């Protein structure tokens, strides 16, 4: 005989709603564990006192729109909400720390960190005085990139740079240091930037223009700047030949990669694992059709057109996301990161984001994996967002 009391208890158990915050992951899990009054009973295993889950919905509370990284061991993310967070060496934290400027459209982290907020550029030093200051002379900014020696921005289609300029990275035809934004001598109508220590490139009207350091042929013009005179450095931008319509580019580790008509091309410093040794653009078909690229010190990672994350090159720190070894002569398709929307690779680590969360892998000596530890991981680990 089933009493009214037992019926009520069973009804309450079946209708319970459970909400769980997965600790530090930024993922909100909503679980409905039963039906409604008059619904058919659920089938459960012998001895079970609870109805099985029927639906599970996960909501990412920290959806990432953009990722940025430095060569020093840090990452920053801009969320779709306009808030920005950074973690790693530059902020001395192994978990994401909130950037106080709001909203943020773009962020770049290097010797200084700079953001674009409502078209204005704000920067702060990562060592010493960290008070943000407004960078004059680049009103209406739409893109920003920083490195150890240089900062560049796009404002109304023109490129402006400042910095040491030892390799001509300011792009004004000189090697004189510039402490204020200086207009680069072309290109016009720029839409995207990429910056290595002393090499810069910009995408404009489907073409790629590069300038600055050319020690390893990373400018893509078939030459390289041999020491001691480094005469092949270029203080004025030149268009990279041998490419179709360029949509994105990345430079790092003295090599440059670009996406041309959906295909990946790279050049500059050799990469044995990818059979790359060219001073001019060379296709890397093993990556497939790609939509985004990020070049680290020893690796290249892309987002393929099907949303998969694919990495190749050196794996000394696990930055390819696999434990197969230091030198791998094939590209690696990362597991568990379907539908990727952002990618960033640096000297030792890589991060990627999708609708479910943000993941990092590789070296973690400065907390750059963002998981609250300094333990390195060969495989992806979930970034630990604030609760």
C-alpha positions in Angstrom: 0.0 0.0 0.0 1.3 3.5 -1.0 0.5 6.2 1.5 -0.2 9.8 0.6 2.9 10.8 2.4 5.1 8.5 0.3 3.4 9.8 -2.9 4.2 13.4 -2.0 7.8 12.5 -1.2 8.2 10.7 -4.5 6.6 13.7 -6.4 9.0 16.1 -4.7 12.0 14.0 -5.5 11.0 13.7 -9.1 10.4 17.4 -9.5 13.6 18.7 -7.9 15.7 21.2 -9.8 19.4 21.1 -9.2 21.8 24.0 -10.1 25.5 23.5 -9.8 28.4 25.8 -10.4 31.3 23.7 -11.6 34.1 25.1 -9.3 36.2 27.6 -11.1 35.2 26.5 -14.6 32.8 29.3 -15.4 30.2 26.7 -16.5 26.7 26.8 -15.0 25.0 23.4 -15.1 21.2 23.2 -14.9 19.7 19.8 -14.3 16.0 18.8 -14.3 15.7 15.4 -12.7 12.2 14.4 -13.1 8.8 14.8 -14.7 5.6 16.6 -13.7 2.4 15.6 -12.0 0.8 12.9 -14.1 3.9 12.0 -16.0 5.0 8.4 -16.6 7.4 7.0 -14.1 11.1 6.8 -15.0 12.9 3.5 -15.2 15.7 3.4 -12.6 18.3 0.7 -11.7 17.6 -1.6 -8.8 18.2 0.0 -5.5 18.2 3.5 -6.9 16.1 6.1 -4.9 16.5 9.0 -7.4 15.2 9.5 -10.9 17.9 9.8 -13.6 18.6 13.2 -15.2 16.5 13.9 -18.3 18.1 17.1 -19.5 21.4 18.9 -18.8 22.1 22.4 -20.0 25.6 24.0 -19.6 25.9 27.8 -19.9 29.4 29.2 -20.2 29.5 32.3 -17.9 32.8 33.5 -19.5 32.3 33.3 -23.3 35.6 34.4 -24.9 35.6 36.5 -28.1 39.3 37.1 -28.4 42.6 35.7 -26.9 45.9 37.5 -26.7 49.3 36.3 -25.5 52.8 37.6 -24.9 56.1 35.9 -25.4 56.7 36.3 -21.7 54.2 33.8 -20.4 50.8 35.5 -20.1 47.4 35.4 -21.7 44.5 37.8 -21.9 40.9 37.3 -23.0 38.1 39.6 -24.1 34.7 38.2 -23.3 31.6 38.7 -25.5 30.3 40.9 -22.7 33.1 43.4 -23.1 35.0 42.5 -19.9 38.6 41.4 -20.1 40.8 39.2 -18.0 44.5 38.4 -17.9 46.6 35.6 -16.2 50.2 34.5 -16.1 53.5 36.2 -15.7 52.5 39.8 -16.4 49.8 39.9 -13.7 51.6 37.4 -11.4 48.5 35.2 -11.2 47.7 31.6 -12.1 44.0 32.4 -12.5 42.3 35.1 -14.6 42.3 38.6 -13.1 39.7 41.2 -14.1 40.9 44.2 -16.2 39.5 47.3 -14.6 38.8 49.2 -17.9 35.3 48.5 -19.3 34.2 47.8 -22.0 37.1 46.3 -23.9 37.0 45.7 -27.6 40.6 44.4 -28.0 43.5 43.7 -25.8 47.2 42.9 -26.4 49.8 41.9 -23.8 53.6 42.4 -24.1 56.0 44.6 -22.1 53.0 46.8 -21.7 49.3 45.8 -21.9 47.0 47.9 -24.1 43.3 47.8 -24.7 40.9 49.5 -27.0 37.9 50.9 -25.2 35.3 52.8 -27.2 38.0 53.5 -29.8 40.5 54.9 -27.3 43.8 53.2 -26.5 44.7 52.7 -22.9 48.0 51.1 -21.8 49.8 50.2 -18.6 53.2 48.8 -17.7 53.4 45.2 -16.6 56.4 46.0 -14.4 56.4 48.9 -11.9 53.7 51.5 -12.2 50.6 49.7 -13.5 48.3 52.8 -13.6 46.5 53.0 -17.0 47.3 56.0 -19.3 45.5 57.1 -22.4 47.6 56.9 -25.5 47.0 60.0 -27.6 47.3 60.2 -31.3 45.3 57.0 -32.2 41.7 58.1 -31.8 39.2 55.7 -33.4 41.5 52.7 -32.9 40.2 49.3 -34.2 43.3 47.1 -33.6 46.2 47.0 -31.1 49.3 44.9 -30.8 52.2 45.1 -28.3 55.6 43.4 -28.0 58.7 43.7 -25.9 60.0 46.7 -28.0 57.0 48.0 -30.0 53.3 49.0 -29.9 51.2 49.4 -33.0 47.6 50.3 -33.6 45.2 50.8 -36.5 43.2 54.0 -36.5 40.9 54.9 -39.3 42.7 52.4 -41.6 46.2 53.8 -40.9 48.9 52.0 -38.9 50.7 53.9 -36.1 53.7 52.5 -34.2 56.0 53.6 -31.4 59.0 52.0 -29.7 62.7 51.4 -29.8 62.8 51.1 -33.7 66.2 49.4 -33.7 65.1 47.1 -36.6 62.8 49.7 -38.2 59.7 48.2 -36.6 58.0 51.6 -36.4 57.9 51.6 -40.2 58.6 55.3 -40.8 61.7 54.7 -42.8 64.1 55.4 -39.9 65.7 53.6 -37.0 65.1 56.4 -34.6 63.3 55.6 -31.4 59.7 56.9 -31.2 57.9 57.6 -28.0 54.7 58.8 -29.6 52.5 57.0 -32.2 54.1 57.6 -35.6 52.3 56.9 -38.9 53.7 53.9 -40.8 54.5 54.7 -44.4 51.7 52.6 -45.8 49.7 50.4 -46.0 46.3 52.1 -46.4 43.0 50.6 -45.2 44.6 48.2 -42.7 42.2 45.9 -40.8 44.5 43.6 -38.8 47.9 43.6 -37.2 50.5 41.1 -35.9 53.7 41.9 -34.0 56.7 39.9 -33.0 59.6 41.3 -31.0 60.8 43.5 -33.8 58.8 42.4 -36.8 55.4 43.8 -37.8 52.8 42.9 -40.4 49.4 44.4 -41.4 46.5 43.1 -43.5 45.1 45.7 -45.9 42.6 45.2 -48.7 43.5 41.5 -48.9 47.3 42.0 -49.0 49.9 41.4 -46.4 52.5 44.1 -45.7 55.5 43.4 -43.4 58.4 45.4 -42.1 61.2 45.5 -39.4 63.5 42.6 -38.4 64.3 40.2 -41.2 67.1 38.2 -39.6 65.5 34.9 -40.5 63.6 36.0 -43.6 60.3 36.5 -41.7 59.4 39.4 -44.0 58.8 37.0 -46.9 60.7 38.9 -49.6 63.2 36.1 -50.3 66.1 37.8 -48.3 67.3 37.7 -44.7 69.3 40.2 -42.7 72.7 38.6 -42.1 74.7 39.9 -39.1 76.5 42.0 -38.4 75.1 44.8 -40.6 71.5 43.4 -40.9 71.1 45.4 -44.1 68.0 43.3 -45.1 65.9 44.7 -42.2 63.1 46.8 -43.7 62.1 50.1 -42.0 59.3 50.6 -44.5 56.5 48.1 -45.2 56.6 46.0 -48.3 53.8 43.8 -49.7 54.4 40.1 -49.4 54.3 38.4 -52.8 53.0 35.0 -53.6 49.8 35.1 -51.7 46.1 35.4 -52.7 43.6 37.2 -50.6 44.9 37.4 -47.0 42.4 37.4 -44.2 44.7 36.9 -41.1 48.3 36.7 -40.2 50.5 35.9 -37.2 54.2 36.4 -36.6 56.3 34.8 -33.8 59.6 33.1 -33.2 61.1 34.8 -36.2 58.6 33.3 -38.6 55.3 34.5 -40.2 52.2 32.7 -41.2 49.2 34.0 -43.2 45.8 32.6 -44.2 45.4 33.1 -48.0 42.1 32.0 -49.5 41.6 29.7 -46.6 45.0 28.0 -46.9 47.9 28.4 -44.5 51.2 29.7 -45.7 54.4 30.2 -43.6 57.9 31.4 -44.0 61.0 32.6 -42.1 62.8 30.7 -39.5 62.8 27.0 -40.3 60.7 24.4 -38.6 61.9 20.9 -39.1 58.8 19.2 -37.9 56.7 20.9 -40.6 59.4 20.7 -43.3 59.4 24.5 -43.3 62.6 26.2 -44.6 61.6 29.0 -46.9 62.2 32.8 -47.2 59.0 33.2 -49.2 55.4 32.0 -48.5 55.1 28.2 -48.5 51.8 26.3 -48.3 51.2 23.9 -45.4 48.3 21.8 -46.6 48.4 19.4 -43.6 46.6 22.0 -41.6 43.6 21.9 -44.0 41.4 24.9 -44.6 41.8 27.4 -41.7 40.1 30.5 -40.3 42.5 31.7 -37.6 46.2 31.3 -36.9 48.6 32.0 -34.0 52.4 31.5 -34.2 54.3 30.7 -31.0 58.1 30.5 -30.5 58.3 26.9 -31.7 54.7 26.1 -32.8 51.9 27.0 -35.1 48.3 26.5 -34.1 45.1 27.2 -36.2 41.4 26.9 -36.1 40.3 24.8 -39.0 37.2 25.7 -40.9 35.3 22.9 -39.1 36.1 24.4 -35.7 38.9 22.0 -34.8 42.1 23.2 -33.2 45.2 21.9 -35.1 48.8 22.5 -34.0 52.2 21.6 -35.4 55.9 22.2 -34.8 57.9 21.9 -31.7 56.4 20.2 -28.6 59.2 20.7 -26.0 56.7 22.1 -23.4 53.6 20.3 -24.6 52.4 23.3 -26.5 50.9 21.0 -29.2 48.6 19.4 -26.7 50.0 15.9 -26.9 52.4 13.7 -24.9 53.7 11.9 -28.0 57.1 13.5 -27.7 59.2 16.7 -28.3 59.5 16.5 -32.1 56.4 15.4 -34.0 56.5 15.3 -37.8 52.7 15.6 -38.2 50.0 18.0 -37.1 48.0 17.3 -34.0 44.2 17.7 -33.8 43.3 18.7 -30.3 40.7 16.5 -28.6 37.7 18.0 -26.8 37.7 21.5 -28.3 35.1 21.4 -31.0 33.8 24.6 -32.4 36.8 26.7 -31.4 36.3 30.5 -31.7 39.7 31.9 -30.5 43.3 30.7 -30.4 46.7 32.0 -29.0 50.1 30.5 -28.8 53.3 31.8 -27.1 56.7 30.5 -26.2 55.7 27.5 -24.2 51.9 27.4 -24.1 48.7 27.5 -26.1 45.1 28.5 -25.2 41.9 28.1 -27.2 38.2 28.9 -26.5 34.9 27.5 -27.6 31.3 27.8 -26.5 31.9 25.4 -23.6 34.9 27.1 -22.0 38.6 28.2 -22.3 41.4 25.6 -22.3 45.2 25.9 -22.1 48.1 23.4 -22.4 51.9 23.4 -22.3 54.4 25.0 -20.0 52.9 26.5 -16.8 55.9 27.9 -14.8 54.3 31.3 -14.6 50.7 30.1 -14.2 49.9 30.8 -17.8 47.5 27.9 -18.1 45.2 29.8 -15.8 44.1 26.7 -13.8 45.3 27.9 -10.4 48.5 25.9 -10.5 52.0 26.1 -11.9 51.9 22.5 -13.1 52.5 22.0 -16.8 50.1 19.9 -18.8 50.6 18.1 -22.1 46.9 17.9 -22.6 44.2 20.6 -22.3 43.2 21.9 -18.9 40.3 24.1 -18.2 40.9 27.8 -17.3 39.7 28.5 -13.7 37.5 31.6 -14.0 36.4 33.4 -10.8 33.3 32.2 -9.1 
